[in-house]
Amino acid sequence: MRTLAIGDIHGCLTALETLADHAAFAPDDQLVFLGDYVDRGPDSRGVIDYLIDLKKTAQVVTLKGNHEIMMMWCRQSEEALEKWLSYGGDTTLASYGIEEVNDVPPEHWRFMEDCFPFYETETHLFIHANLVPDQSLVTQLAGGTIFWEPFDPKQSKPHQSGKPFICGHTRQTGGRPVSVGHAICIDTGCYDPGGWLTCLDVDTGEYWQADQMGRKREGALELVPGE
Ligand SMILES: [Mn+2]
């Protein structure tokens, strides 16, 4: 069984469909999506529909990203709504063909509410953004680090559990995922021209990428801890 982590999709349905084909998602794979399904790209609605469908036939874990949090918050105040719209929520509403966020289908709110804050296996930790190295993931849930804090490869410290962590959220400008041994960031900015959506096999370091033009490429990360 492969454990595959998939980075920030941001409404890029074409890249997601191309990636599913390129990485050959199979029923015995465990697919861990790192969050930020919505905003910025053209088809947030289509991405959520795709993931809801995928959950019916595949082993899927979906994490919550800060963009899902902003979208859920926007139902609570005008201020939160304005903030979300300025962070790409306008493209999400456009993908639904609606002007009022309350017209998002209940099934899609349920999908977002059901997303996990983090995911942990025997060997790895999965989070959207970053973590506090000397606290358990449960302990740090109340803080915002795992959803909001940018990942800096030069500053990153290993987590106390000793398990490597996989994150998204912070775009790696080279278009390739970045490993520092104890951590791997796989956000490769697929909503921007020149960006890619990344799927990483966390056990082998092999990765696959696809973009909004339907292009594919692949590579491999060195998983030996670096300096
Ligand atoms: Mn994010």
Residues whose N, C-alpha, C, O or C-beta is under 5 A from the ligand:
A	BS01	MN	D36 G65 N66 F147 H169
